[in-house]
């Protein structure tokens, strides 16, 4: 069983920065993709950024150049550095772990609120 715990959310003004962190614990599959998803009120949850065990990254077009995802395989953590934030970035951000081997399980964190004021 895997547990994901997020931290680092908060309230910032347009142009400000935040750093989100996620720590995974439990029996973690060896080949996986970790990432950040977000969901704004009335909208569908969307993938913001993902990173594989090997370090390959993928970003939502609207966040390229502003947000950077990274991970530490030894510590089983993933972070999202968020710069030049915009009001449209306001959402609940969820940490995600998707296994590519074994039973191919998917795990979610509880979410952390990010609010960007204008």
Biopython code that builds the backbone (N, CA, C, O; Angstrom):
import numpy as np
from Bio.PDB.StructureBuilder import StructureBuilder

atoms = [
    (1, "UNK", "N", (0.833, -1.187, 0.000)),
    (1, "UNK", "CA", (0.000, 0.000, 0.000)),
    (1, "UNK", "C", (0.876, 1.249, 0.000)),
    (1, "UNK", "O", (1.837, 1.346, 0.764)),
    (2, "UNK", "N", (0.532, 2.208, -0.871)),
    (2, "UNK", "CA", (1.312, 3.419, -1.049)),
    (2, "UNK", "C", (0.513, 4.624, -0.579)),
    (2, "UNK", "O", (-0.690, 4.717, -0.823)),
    (3, "UNK", "N", (1.190, 5.542, 0.095)),
    (3, "UNK", "CA", (0.575, 6.782, 0.529)),
    (3, "UNK", "C", (1.365, 7.965, -0.022)),
    (3, "UNK", "O", (2.596, 7.962, 0.005)),
    (4, "UNK", "N", (0.653, 8.979, -0.523)),
    (4, "UNK", "CA", (1.262, 10.193, -1.038)),
    (4, "UNK", "C", (0.785, 11.374, -0.208)),
    (4, "UNK", "O", (-0.413, 11.523, 0.034)),
    (5, "UNK", "N", (1.721, 12.217, 0.230)),
    (5, "UNK", "CA", (1.390, 13.373, 1.050)),
    (5, "UNK", "C", (1.988, 14.621, 0.420)),
    (5, "UNK", "O", (3.202, 14.711, 0.237)),
    (6, "UNK", "N", (1.125, 15.592, 0.085)),
    (6, "UNK", "CA", (1.562, 16.837, -0.536)),
    (6, "UNK", "C", (1.741, 17.940, 0.502)),
    (6, "UNK", "O", (1.160, 17.894, 1.587)),
    (7, "UNK", "N", (2.554, 18.930, 0.148)),
    (7, "UNK", "CA", (2.734, 20.108, 0.975)),
    (7, "UNK", "C", (3.205, 21.263, 0.097)),
    (7, "UNK", "O", (3.655, 21.050, -1.028)),
    (8, "UNK", "N", (3.099, 22.483, 0.613)),
    (8, "UNK", "CA", (3.636, 23.646, -0.068)),
    (8, "UNK", "C", (2.632, 24.567, -0.723)),
    (8, "UNK", "O", (3.014, 25.613, -1.247)),
    (9, "UNK", "N", (1.357, 24.211, -0.711)),
    (9, "UNK", "CA", (0.350, 25.072, -1.301)),
    (9, "UNK", "C", (0.163, 26.343, -0.496)),
    (9, "UNK", "O", (0.635, 26.453, 0.635)),
    (10, "UNK", "N", (-0.537, 27.309, -1.097)),
    (10, "UNK", "CA", (-0.776, 28.560, -0.408)),
    (10, "UNK", "C", (-1.346, 29.617, -1.318)),
    (10, "UNK", "O", (-1.788, 29.333, -2.431)),
    (11, "UNK", "N", (-1.328, 30.849, -0.826)),
    (11, "UNK", "CA", (-1.858, 32.005, -1.537)),
    (11, "UNK", "C", (-0.716, 32.917, -1.962)),
    (11, "UNK", "O", (0.102, 33.320, -1.135)),
    (12, "UNK", "N", (-0.659, 33.242, -3.249)),
    (12, "UNK", "CA", (0.356, 34.147, -3.774)),
    (12, "UNK", "C", (-0.283, 35.111, -4.761)),
    (12, "UNK", "O", (-1.374, 34.863, -5.275)),
    (13, "UNK", "N", (0.410, 36.213, -5.019)),
    (13, "UNK", "CA", (-0.039, 37.167, -6.020)),
    (13, "UNK", "C", (0.461, 36.771, -7.401)),
    (13, "UNK", "O", (1.403, 35.989, -7.533)),
    (14, "UNK", "N", (-0.176, 37.315, -8.420)),
    (14, "UNK", "CA", (0.259, 37.068, -9.785)),
    (14, "UNK", "C", (1.743, 37.376, -9.933)),
    (14, "UNK", "O", (2.213, 38.430, -9.503)),
    (15, "UNK", "N", (2.478, 36.447, -10.546)),
    (15, "UNK", "CA", (3.911, 36.604, -10.720)),
    (15, "UNK", "C", (4.740, 35.991, -9.612)),
    (15, "UNK", "O", (5.965, 35.931, -9.715)),
    (16, "UNK", "N", (4.093, 35.538, -8.560)),
    (16, "UNK", "CA", (4.791, 34.953, -7.437)),
    (16, "UNK", "C", (5.185, 33.508, -7.675)),
    (16, "UNK", "O", (4.957, 32.953, -8.749)),
    (17, "UNK", "N", (5.785, 32.905, -6.648)),
    (17, "UNK", "CA", (6.297, 31.539, -6.750)),
    (17, "UNK", "C", (5.863, 30.686, -5.573)),
    (17, "UNK", "O", (5.653, 31.183, -4.467)),
    (18, "UNK", "N", (5.735, 29.403, -5.828)),
    (18, "UNK", "CA", (5.488, 28.392, -4.812)),
    (18, "UNK", "C", (6.251, 27.136, -5.191)),
    (18, "UNK", "O", (6.566, 26.912, -6.360)),
    (19, "UNK", "N", (6.543, 26.325, -4.193)),
    (19, "UNK", "CA", (7.159, 25.035, -4.442)),
    (19, "UNK", "C", (6.337, 23.956, -3.747)),
    (19, "UNK", "O", (6.220, 23.945, -2.521)),
    (20, "UNK", "N", (5.772, 23.053, -4.537)),
    (20, "UNK", "CA", (5.009, 21.936, -4.015)),
    (20, "UNK", "C", (5.907, 20.719, -3.864)),
    (20, "UNK", "O", (6.800, 20.486, -4.678)),
    (21, "UNK", "N", (5.662, 19.949, -2.816)),
    (21, "UNK", "CA", (6.423, 18.735, -2.583)),
    (21, "UNK", "C", (5.477, 17.586, -2.290)),
    (21, "UNK", "O", (4.390, 17.788, -1.750)),
    (22, "UNK", "N", (5.895, 16.384, -2.648)),
    (22, "UNK", "CA", (5.113, 15.180, -2.420)),
    (22, "UNK", "C", (6.047, 14.067, -1.985)),
    (22, "UNK", "O", (7.057, 13.799, -2.636)),
    (23, "UNK", "N", (5.704, 13.423, -0.886)),
    (23, "UNK", "CA", (6.489, 12.307, -0.374)),
    (23, "UNK", "C", (5.681, 11.020, -0.483)),
    (23, "UNK", "O", (4.543, 10.955, -0.018)),
    (24, "UNK", "N", (6.264, 10.011, -1.090)),
    (24, "UNK", "CA", (5.624, 8.712, -1.237)),
    (24, "UNK", "C", (6.207, 7.729, -0.233)),
    (24, "UNK", "O", (7.410, 7.733, 0.027)),
    (25, "UNK", "N", (5.353, 6.897, 0.323)),
    (25, "UNK", "CA", (5.798, 5.884, 1.270)),
    (25, "UNK", "C", (5.043, 4.589, 1.014)),
    (25, "UNK", "O", (3.970, 4.590, 0.411)),
    (26, "UNK", "N", (5.616, 3.487, 1.478)),
    (26, "UNK", "CA", (5.009, 2.188, 1.297)),
    (26, "UNK", "C", (5.778, 1.333, 0.305)),
    (26, "UNK", "O", (6.953, 1.579, 0.033)),
    (27, "UNK", "N", (5.103, 0.326, -0.231)),
    (27, "UNK", "CA", (5.701, -0.576, -1.200)),
    (27, "UNK", "C", (5.549, 0.012, -2.595)),
    (27, "UNK", "O", (4.537, -0.208, -3.261)),
    (28, "UNK", "N", (6.556, 0.760, -3.036)),
    (28, "UNK", "CA", (6.493, 1.508, -4.287)),
    (28, "UNK", "C", (7.048, 0.673, -5.434)),
    (28, "UNK", "O", (8.124, 0.086, -5.316)),
    (29, "UNK", "N", (6.320, 0.622, -6.533)),
    (29, "UNK", "CA", (6.768, -0.095, -7.717)),
    (29, "UNK", "C", (8.044, 0.533, -8.261)),
    (29, "UNK", "O", (8.245, 1.742, -8.147)),
    (30, "UNK", "N", (8.894, -0.282, -8.846)),
    (30, "UNK", "CA", (10.213, 0.181, -9.262)),
    (30, "UNK", "C", (10.189, 1.031, -10.529)),
    (30, "UNK", "O", (11.032, 1.912, -10.697)),
    (31, "UNK", "N", (9.247, 0.778, -11.407)),
    (31, "UNK", "CA", (9.121, 1.538, -12.646)),
    (31, "UNK", "C", (7.819, 2.335, -12.572)),
    (31, "UNK", "O", (6.733, 1.755, -12.550)),
    (32, "UNK", "N", (7.929, 3.641, -12.534)),
    (32, "UNK", "CA", (6.735, 4.442, -12.319)),
    (32, "UNK", "C", (6.868, 5.833, -12.912)),
    (32, "UNK", "O", (7.952, 6.283, -13.282)),
    (33, "UNK", "N", (5.722, 6.496, -12.988)),
    (33, "UNK", "CA", (5.660, 7.894, -13.379)),
    (33, "UNK", "C", (5.028, 8.661, -12.223)),
    (33, "UNK", "O", (3.950, 8.292, -11.755)),
    (34, "UNK", "N", (5.675, 9.712, -11.759)),
    (34, "UNK", "CA", (5.113, 10.585, -10.747)),
    (34, "UNK", "C", (4.772, 11.913, -11.392)),
    (34, "UNK", "O", (5.436, 12.353, -12.331)),
    (35, "UNK", "N", (3.734, 12.542, -10.881)),
    (35, "UNK", "CA", (3.344, 13.793, -11.494)),
    (35, "UNK", "C", (2.407, 14.613, -10.641)),
    (35, "UNK", "O", (2.000, 14.216, -9.550)),
    (36, "UNK", "N", (2.080, 15.778, -11.182)),
    (36, "UNK", "CA", (1.152, 16.699, -10.551)),
    (36, "UNK", "C", (-0.030, 16.940, -11.465)),
    (36, "UNK", "O", (0.130, 17.248, -12.646)),
    (37, "UNK", "N", (-1.215, 16.797, -10.906)),
    (37, "UNK", "CA", (-2.455, 17.105, -11.586)),
    (37, "UNK", "C", (-3.142, 18.244, -10.837)),
    (37, "UNK", "O", (-2.856, 18.483, -9.664)),
    (38, "UNK", "N", (-4.034, 18.937, -11.509)),
    (38, "UNK", "CA", (-4.770, 20.005, -10.841)),
    (38, "UNK", "C", (-6.221, 19.996, -11.276)),
    (38, "UNK", "O", (-6.557, 19.545, -12.371)),
    (39, "UNK", "N", (-7.069, 20.500, -10.402)),
    (39, "UNK", "CA", (-8.489, 20.576, -10.682)),
    (39, "UNK", "C", (-9.055, 21.867, -10.109)),
    (39, "UNK", "O", (-9.015, 22.094, -8.900)),
    (40, "UNK", "N", (-9.580, 22.706, -10.988)),
    (40, "UNK", "CA", (-10.245, 23.932, -10.597)),
    (40, "UNK", "C", (-11.740, 23.666, -10.473)),
    (40, "UNK", "O", (-12.241, 22.716, -11.075)),
    (41, "UNK", "N", (-12.467, 24.486, -9.702)),
    (41, "UNK", "CA", (-13.916, 24.286, -9.548)),
    (41, "UNK", "C", (-14.635, 24.247, -10.887)),
    (41, "UNK", "O", (-14.447, 25.129, -11.725)),
    (42, "UNK", "N", (-15.460, 23.224, -11.086)),
    (42, "UNK", "CA", (-16.228, 23.090, -12.303)),
    (42, "UNK", "C", (-15.456, 22.602, -13.504)),
    (42, "UNK", "O", (-16.005, 22.532, -14.603)),
    (43, "UNK", "N", (-14.181, 22.260, -13.318)),
    (43, "UNK", "CA", (-13.356, 21.800, -14.424)),
    (43, "UNK", "C", (-12.838, 20.389, -14.176)),
    (43, "UNK", "O", (-12.783, 19.919, -13.040)),
    (44, "UNK", "N", (-12.462, 19.729, -15.259)),
    (44, "UNK", "CA", (-11.924, 18.382, -15.178)),
    (44, "UNK", "C", (-10.479, 18.407, -14.693)),
    (44, "UNK", "O", (-9.737, 19.351, -14.965)),
    (45, "UNK", "N", (-10.095, 17.375, -13.983)),
    (45, "UNK", "CA", (-8.720, 17.269, -13.536)),
    (45, "UNK", "C", (-7.791, 17.099, -14.740)),
    (45, "UNK", "O", (-8.089, 16.327, -15.651)),
    (46, "UNK", "N", (-6.669, 17.820, -14.743)),
    (46, "UNK", "CA", (-5.740, 17.772, -15.852)),
    (46, "UNK", "C", (-4.319, 17.535, -15.372)),
    (46, "UNK", "O", (-3.956, 17.904, -14.255)),
    (47, "UNK", "N", (-3.526, 16.917, -16.226)),
    (47, "UNK", "CA", (-2.126, 16.674, -15.923)),
    (47, "UNK", "C", (-1.329, 17.952, -16.129)),
    (47, "UNK", "O", (-1.407, 18.577, -17.187)),
    (48, "UNK", "N", (-0.561, 18.339, -15.115)),
    (48, "UNK", "CA", (0.267, 19.536, -15.177)),
    (48, "UNK", "C", (1.688, 19.189, -15.602)),
    (48, "UNK", "O", (2.242, 19.813, -16.508)),
    (49, "UNK", "N", (2.267, 18.203, -14.952)),
    (49, "UNK", "CA", (3.633, 17.782, -15.248)),
    (49, "UNK", "C", (3.852, 16.373, -14.738)),
    (49, "UNK", "O", (3.331, 16.000, -13.687)),
    (50, "UNK", "N", (4.619, 15.589, -15.477)),
    (50, "UNK", "CA", (4.962, 14.234, -15.064)),
    (50, "UNK", "C", (6.451, 14.001, -15.246)),
    (50, "UNK", "O", (7.114, 14.680, -16.031)),
    (51, "UNK", "N", (6.963, 13.029, -14.507)),
    (51, "UNK", "CA", (8.370, 12.668, -14.616)),
    (51, "UNK", "C", (8.513, 11.176, -14.348)),
    (51, "UNK", "O", (7.972, 10.664, -13.368)),
    (52, "UNK", "N", (9.237, 10.481, -15.213)),
    (52, "UNK", "CA", (9.434, 9.045, -15.074)),
    (52, "UNK", "C", (10.566, 8.749, -14.112)),
    (52, "UNK", "O", (11.285, 9.651, -13.684)),
    (53, "UNK", "N", (10.718, 7.471, -13.774)),
    (53, "UNK", "CA", (11.820, 7.042, -12.918)),
    (53, "UNK", "C", (13.170, 7.389, -13.534)),
    (53, "UNK", "O", (14.140, 7.632, -12.816)),
    (54, "UNK", "N", (13.231, 7.412, -14.863)),
    (54, "UNK", "CA", (14.463, 7.728, -15.575)),
    (54, "UNK", "C", (14.692, 9.224, -15.740)),
    (54, "UNK", "O", (15.758, 9.635, -16.200)),
    (55, "UNK", "N", (13.707, 10.050, -15.373)),
    (55, "UNK", "CA", (13.883, 11.487, -15.433)),
    (55, "UNK", "C", (13.260, 12.181, -16.631)),
    (55, "UNK", "O", (13.440, 13.388, -16.794)),
    (56, "UNK", "N", (12.536, 11.462, -17.468)),
    (56, "UNK", "CA", (11.869, 12.072, -18.611)),
    (56, "UNK", "C", (10.659, 12.870, -18.152)),
    (56, "UNK", "O", (9.834, 12.367, -17.388)),
    (57, "UNK", "N", (10.548, 14.113, -18.614)),
    (57, "UNK", "CA", (9.472, 14.999, -18.176)),
    (57, "UNK", "C", (8.498, 15.313, -19.293)),
    (57, "UNK", "O", (8.824, 15.213, -20.475)),
    (58, "UNK", "N", (7.288, 15.696, -18.889)),
    (58, "UNK", "CA", (6.256, 16.114, -19.820)),
    (58, "UNK", "C", (5.421, 17.182, -19.136)),
    (58, "UNK", "O", (5.072, 17.043, -17.964)),
    (59, "UNK", "N", (5.094, 18.257, -19.866)),
    (59, "UNK", "CA", (4.400, 19.390, -19.280)),
    (59, "UNK", "C", (3.160, 19.770, -20.058)),
    (59, "UNK", "O", (3.088, 19.609, -21.276)),
    (60, "UNK", "N", (2.190, 20.277, -19.327)),
    (60, "UNK", "CA", (1.050, 20.934, -19.942)),
    (60, "UNK", "C", (1.562, 22.172, -20.678)),
    (60, "UNK", "O", (2.395, 22.903, -20.144)),
    (61, "UNK", "N", (1.078, 22.415, -21.890)),
    (61, "UNK", "CA", (1.588, 23.511, -22.706)),
    (61, "UNK", "C", (1.549, 24.859, -21.982)),
    (61, "UNK", "O", (2.485, 25.650, -22.101)),
    (62, "UNK", "N", (0.492, 25.121, -21.245)),
    (62, "UNK", "CA", (0.309, 26.416, -20.616)),
    (62, "UNK", "C", (1.258, 26.678, -19.441)),
    (62, "UNK", "O", (1.333, 27.808, -18.958)),
    (63, "UNK", "N", (1.977, 25.663, -18.977)),
    (63, "UNK", "CA", (2.889, 25.856, -17.854)),
    (63, "UNK", "C", (4.353, 25.735, -18.257)),
    (63, "UNK", "O", (5.237, 25.922, -17.421)),
    (64, "UNK", "N", (4.622, 25.429, -19.504)),
    (64, "UNK", "CA", (6.000, 25.283, -19.965)),
    (64, "UNK", "C", (6.771, 26.582, -19.785)),
    (64, "UNK", "O", (6.296, 27.657, -20.151)),
    (65, "UNK", "N", (7.957, 26.469, -19.223)),
    (65, "UNK", "CA", (8.786, 27.633, -18.977)),
    (65, "UNK", "C", (8.530, 28.293, -17.646)),
    (65, "UNK", "O", (9.322, 29.134, -17.221)),
    (66, "UNK", "N", (7.444, 27.940, -16.967)),
    (66, "UNK", "CA", (7.098, 28.534, -15.677)),
    (66, "UNK", "C", (7.172, 27.527, -14.534)),
    (66, "UNK", "O", (7.567, 27.873, -13.421)),
    (67, "UNK", "N", (6.795, 26.291, -14.811)),
    (67, "UNK", "CA", (6.787, 25.242, -13.807)),
    (67, "UNK", "C", (7.830, 24.186, -14.152)),
    (67, "UNK", "O", (8.030, 23.857, -15.322)),
    (68, "UNK", "N", (8.491, 23.660, -13.128)),
    (68, "UNK", "CA", (9.523, 22.657, -13.313)),
    (68, "UNK", "C", (9.310, 21.509, -12.334)),
    (68, "UNK", "O", (9.209, 21.725, -11.126)),
    (69, "UNK", "N", (9.243, 20.295, -12.857)),
    (69, "UNK", "CA", (9.069, 19.121, -12.021)),
    (69, "UNK", "C", (10.412, 18.426, -11.831)),
    (69, "UNK", "O", (11.237, 18.398, -12.744)),
    (70, "UNK", "N", (10.625, 17.871, -10.650)),
    (70, "UNK", "CA", (11.838, 17.128, -10.361)),
    (70, "UNK", "C", (11.522, 16.024, -9.367)),
    (70, "UNK", "O", (10.491, 16.063, -8.695)),
    (71, "UNK", "N", (12.406, 15.039, -9.272)),
    (71, "UNK", "CA", (12.189, 13.959, -8.327)),
    (71, "UNK", "C", (13.508, 13.459, -7.752)),
    (71, "UNK", "O", (14.576, 13.636, -8.337)),
    (72, "UNK", "N", (13.399, 12.836, -6.603)),
    (72, "UNK", "CA", (14.531, 12.212, -5.947)),
    (72, "UNK", "C", (14.149, 10.755, -5.731)),
    (72, "UNK", "O", (13.373, 10.444, -4.828)),
    (73, "UNK", "N", (14.684, 9.867, -6.547)),
    (73, "UNK", "CA", (14.314, 8.457, -6.478)),
    (73, "UNK", "C", (14.705, 7.814, -5.150)),
    (73, "UNK", "O", (14.000, 6.938, -4.650)),
    (74, "UNK", "N", (15.823, 8.247, -4.584)),
    (74, "UNK", "CA", (16.274, 7.685, -3.323)),
    (74, "UNK", "C", (15.330, 8.035, -2.177)),
    (74, "UNK", "O", (15.116, 7.228, -1.272)),
    (75, "UNK", "N", (14.766, 9.241, -2.220)),
    (75, "UNK", "CA", (13.866, 9.697, -1.167)),
    (75, "UNK", "C", (12.396, 9.473, -1.504)),
    (75, "UNK", "O", (11.528, 9.688, -0.658)),
    (76, "UNK", "N", (12.111, 9.045, -2.728)),
    (76, "UNK", "CA", (10.733, 8.853, -3.191)),
    (76, "UNK", "C", (9.911, 10.127, -3.049)),
    (76, "UNK", "O", (8.792, 10.108, -2.534)),
    (77, "UNK", "N", (10.479, 11.223, -3.509)),
    (77, "UNK", "CA", (9.785, 12.496, -3.476)),
    (77, "UNK", "C", (9.739, 13.114, -4.869)),
    (77, "UNK", "O", (10.586, 12.834, -5.717)),
    (78, "UNK", "N", (8.747, 13.949, -5.084)),
    (78, "UNK", "CA", (8.624, 14.707, -6.318)),
    (78, "UNK", "C", (8.224, 16.131, -5.949)),
    (78, "UNK", "O", (7.434, 16.343, -5.030)),
    (79, "UNK", "N", (8.776, 17.107, -6.674)),
    (79, "UNK", "CA", (8.501, 18.507, -6.386)),
    (79, "UNK", "C", (8.068, 19.224, -7.648)),
    (79, "UNK", "O", (8.344, 18.784, -8.764)),
    (80, "UNK", "N", (7.385, 20.334, -7.447)),
    (80, "UNK", "CA", (6.969, 21.188, -8.553)),
    (80, "UNK", "C", (7.306, 22.623, -8.189)),
    (80, "UNK", "O", (6.661, 23.220, -7.327)),
    (81, "UNK", "N", (8.319, 23.178, -8.847)),
    (81, "UNK", "CA", (8.675, 24.578, -8.665)),
    (81, "UNK", "C", (7.799, 25.411, -9.577)),
    (81, "UNK", "O", (7.820, 25.236, -10.795)),
    (82, "UNK", "N", (7.028, 26.317, -8.995)),
    (82, "UNK", "CA", (6.050, 27.106, -9.727)),
    (82, "UNK", "C", (6.460, 28.574, -9.692)),
    (82, "UNK", "O", (6.447, 29.202, -8.634)),
    (83, "UNK", "N", (6.820, 29.113, -10.842)),
    (83, "UNK", "CA", (7.217, 30.510, -10.973)),
    (83, "UNK", "C", (6.269, 31.244, -11.910)),
    (83, "UNK", "O", (5.533, 30.627, -12.680)),
    (84, "UNK", "N", (6.297, 32.567, -11.832)),
    (84, "UNK", "CA", (5.467, 33.411, -12.694)),
    (84, "UNK", "C", (4.012, 32.951, -12.700)),
    (84, "UNK", "O", (3.400, 32.802, -13.757)),
    (85, "UNK", "N", (3.476, 32.734, -11.524)),
    (85, "UNK", "CA", (2.133, 32.184, -11.399)),
    (85, "UNK", "C", (1.067, 33.151, -11.894)),
    (85, "UNK", "O", (1.200, 34.369, -11.779)),
    (86, "UNK", "N", (0.010, 32.576, -12.445)),
    (86, "UNK", "CA", (-1.104, 33.325, -13.002)),
    (86, "UNK", "C", (-2.396, 32.910, -12.306)),
    (86, "UNK", "O", (-2.470, 31.815, -11.749)),
    (87, "UNK", "N", (-3.421, 33.772, -12.331)),
    (87, "UNK", "CA", (-4.698, 33.398, -11.702)),
    (87, "UNK", "C", (-5.264, 32.087, -12.242)),
    (87, "UNK", "O", (-5.909, 31.350, -11.496)),
    (88, "UNK", "N", (-5.042, 31.780, -13.506)),
    (88, "UNK", "CA", (-5.545, 30.544, -14.076)),
    (88, "UNK", "C", (-4.844, 29.297, -13.539)),
    (88, "UNK", "O", (-5.273, 28.178, -13.819)),
    (89, "UNK", "N", (-3.773, 29.481, -12.772)),
    (89, "UNK", "CA", (-3.118, 28.359, -12.109)),
    (89, "UNK", "C", (-3.831, 27.962, -10.818)),
    (89, "UNK", "O", (-3.504, 26.936, -10.221)),
    (90, "UNK", "N", (-4.792, 28.758, -10.389)),
    (90, "UNK", "CA", (-5.528, 28.473, -9.162)),
    (90, "UNK", "C", (-6.280, 27.150, -9.281)),
    (90, "UNK", "O", (-7.079, 26.960, -10.198)),
    (91, "UNK", "N", (-6.019, 26.244, -8.352)),
    (91, "UNK", "CA", (-6.629, 24.917, -8.370)),
    (91, "UNK", "C", (-6.150, 24.133, -7.164)),
    (91, "UNK", "O", (-5.254, 24.565, -6.439)),
    (92, "UNK", "N", (-6.757, 22.977, -6.959)),
    (92, "UNK", "CA", (-6.218, 22.004, -6.028)),
    (92, "UNK", "C", (-5.241, 21.138, -6.799)),
    (92, "UNK", "O", (-5.588, 20.575, -7.838)),
    (93, "UNK", "N", (-4.027, 21.029, -6.297)),
    (93, "UNK", "CA", (-2.986, 20.256, -6.956)),
    (93, "UNK", "C", (-2.822, 18.915, -6.258)),
    (93, "UNK", "O", (-2.694, 18.847, -5.036)),
    (94, "UNK", "N", (-2.827, 17.848, -7.051)),
    (94, "UNK", "CA", (-2.741, 16.491, -6.538)),
    (94, "UNK", "C", (-1.463, 15.805, -7.005)),
    (94, "UNK", "O", (-1.097, 15.890, -8.177)),
    (95, "UNK", "N", (-0.803, 15.139, -6.102)),
    (95, "UNK", "CA", (0.333, 14.299, -6.441)),
    (95, "UNK", "C", (-0.174, 12.945, -6.932)),
    (95, "UNK", "O", (-1.161, 12.419, -6.419)),
    (96, "UNK", "N", (0.507, 12.390, -7.925)),
    (96, "UNK", "CA", (0.081, 11.133, -8.531)),
    (96, "UNK", "C", (1.269, 10.207, -8.745)),
    (96, "UNK", "O", (2.355, 10.649, -9.119)),
    (97, "UNK", "N", (1.053, 8.930, -8.505)),
    (97, "UNK", "CA", (2.044, 7.894, -8.788)),
    (97, "UNK", "C", (1.376, 6.801, -9.606)),
    (97, "UNK", "O", (0.381, 6.218, -9.176)),
    (98, "UNK", "N", (1.921, 6.521, -10.781)),
    (98, "UNK", "CA", (1.373, 5.505, -11.679)),
    (98, "UNK", "C", (2.433, 4.450, -11.939)),
    (98, "UNK", "O", (3.517, 4.756, -12.436)),
    (99, "UNK", "N", (2.116, 3.208, -11.602)),
    (99, "UNK", "CA", (3.054, 2.107, -11.772)),
    (99, "UNK", "C", (3.013, 1.578, -13.200)),
    (99, "UNK", "O", (1.940, 1.396, -13.776)),
    (100, "UNK", "N", (4.206, 1.331, -13.769)),
    (100, "UNK", "CA", (4.313, 0.778, -15.110)),
    (100, "UNK", "C", (4.621, -0.713, -15.096)),
    (100, "UNK", "O", (4.645, -1.349, -16.149)),
    (101, "UNK", "N", (4.856, -1.269, -13.927)),
    (101, "UNK", "CA", (5.079, -2.698, -13.782)),
    (101, "UNK", "C", (4.185, -3.249, -12.680)),
    (101, "UNK", "O", (3.383, -2.522, -12.095)),
    (102, "UNK", "N", (4.333, -4.544, -12.404)),
    (102, "UNK", "CA", (3.500, -5.171, -11.393)),
    (102, "UNK", "C", (2.028, -5.109, -11.768)),
    (102, "UNK", "O", (1.651, -5.442, -12.892)),
    (103, "UNK", "N", (1.192, -4.678, -10.814)),
    (103, "UNK", "CA", (-0.247, -4.591, -11.029)),
    (103, "UNK", "C", (-0.684, -3.268, -11.648)),
    (103, "UNK", "O", (-1.879, -3.039, -11.839)),
    (104, "UNK", "N", (0.261, -2.408, -11.958)),
    (104, "UNK", "CA", (0.001, -1.125, -12.616)),
    (104, "UNK", "C", (-0.991, -0.278, -11.826)),
    (104, "UNK", "O", (-1.931, 0.281, -12.392)),
    (105, "UNK", "N", (-0.778, -0.188, -10.529)),
    (105, "UNK", "CA", (-1.645, 0.596, -9.659)),
    (105, "UNK", "C", (-1.436, 2.094, -9.840)),
    (105, "UNK", "O", (-0.383, 2.542, -10.292)),
    (106, "UNK", "N", (-2.462, 2.853, -9.477)),
    (106, "UNK", "CA", (-2.424, 4.307, -9.514)),
    (106, "UNK", "C", (-2.772, 4.835, -8.132)),
    (106, "UNK", "O", (-3.742, 4.390, -7.518)),
    (107, "UNK", "N", (-1.980, 5.786, -7.643)),
    (107, "UNK", "CA", (-2.175, 6.338, -6.314)),
    (107, "UNK", "C", (-2.288, 7.857, -6.383)),
    (107, "UNK", "O", (-1.672, 8.503, -7.231)),
    (108, "UNK", "N", (-3.089, 8.414, -5.471)),
    (108, "UNK", "CA", (-3.321, 9.856, -5.409)),
    (108, "UNK", "C", (-3.100, 10.382, -4.009)),
    (108, "UNK", "O", (-3.389, 9.703, -3.024)),
    (109, "UNK", "N", (-2.582, 11.608, -3.927)),
    (109, "UNK", "CA", (-2.522, 12.312, -2.671)),
    (109, "UNK", "C", (-3.841, 12.996, -2.377)),
    (109, "UNK", "O", (-4.773, 12.931, -3.178)),
    (110, "UNK", "N", (-3.923, 13.658, -1.219)),
    (110, "UNK", "CA", (-5.154, 14.316, -0.804)),
    (110, "UNK", "C", (-5.358, 15.684, -1.454)),
    (110, "UNK", "O", (-6.477, 16.195, -1.476)),
    (111, "UNK", "N", (-4.301, 16.273, -1.977)),
    (111, "UNK", "CA", (-4.395, 17.547, -2.652)),
    (111, "UNK", "C", (-3.967, 18.713, -1.779)),
    (111, "UNK", "O", (-4.096, 18.668, -0.556)),
    (112, "UNK", "N", (-3.459, 19.754, -2.416)),
    (112, "UNK", "CA", (-3.082, 20.981, -1.728)),
    (112, "UNK", "C", (-3.553, 22.172, -2.558)),
    (112, "UNK", "O", (-3.388, 22.193, -3.778)),
    (113, "UNK", "N", (-4.139, 23.161, -1.889)),
    (113, "UNK", "CA", (-4.733, 24.302, -2.576)),
    (113, "UNK", "C", (-3.674, 25.324, -2.976)),
    (113, "UNK", "O", (-2.835, 25.719, -2.167)),
    (114, "UNK", "N", (-3.727, 25.743, -4.234)),
    (114, "UNK", "CA", (-2.908, 26.844, -4.735)),
    (114, "UNK", "C", (-3.843, 27.933, -5.228)),
    (114, "UNK", "O", (-4.679, 27.690, -6.099)),
    (115, "UNK", "N", (-3.706, 29.135, -4.674)),
    (115, "UNK", "CA", (-4.533, 30.261, -5.068)),
    (115, "UNK", "C", (-3.643, 31.417, -5.502)),
    (115, "UNK", "O", (-2.753, 31.838, -4.763)),
    (116, "UNK", "N", (-3.888, 31.925, -6.702)),
    (116, "UNK", "CA", (-3.122, 33.038, -7.253)),
    (116, "UNK", "C", (-4.066, 34.216, -7.429)),
    (116, "UNK", "O", (-5.007, 34.148, -8.219)),
    (117, "UNK", "N", (-3.822, 35.286, -6.704)),
    (117, "UNK", "CA", (-4.675, 36.459, -6.751)),
    (117, "UNK", "C", (-4.178, 37.451, -7.796)),
    (117, "UNK", "O", (-2.984, 37.511, -8.089)),
    (118, "UNK", "N", (-5.095, 38.221, -8.353)),
    (118, "UNK", "CA", (-4.761, 39.209, -9.364)),
    (118, "UNK", "C", (-4.520, 40.572, -8.756)),
    (118, "UNK", "O", (-4.226, 41.526, -9.475)),
]
sb = StructureBuilder()
sb.init_structure("model")
sb.init_model(0)
sb.init_chain("A")
sb.init_seg("    ")
for serial, (resi, resn, name, xyz) in enumerate(atoms, 1):
    if name == "N":
        sb.init_residue(resn, " ", resi, " ")
    sb.init_atom(name, np.array(xyz, "f"), 0.0, 1.0, " ", f" {name:<3s}", serial, name[0])
structure = sb.get_structure()
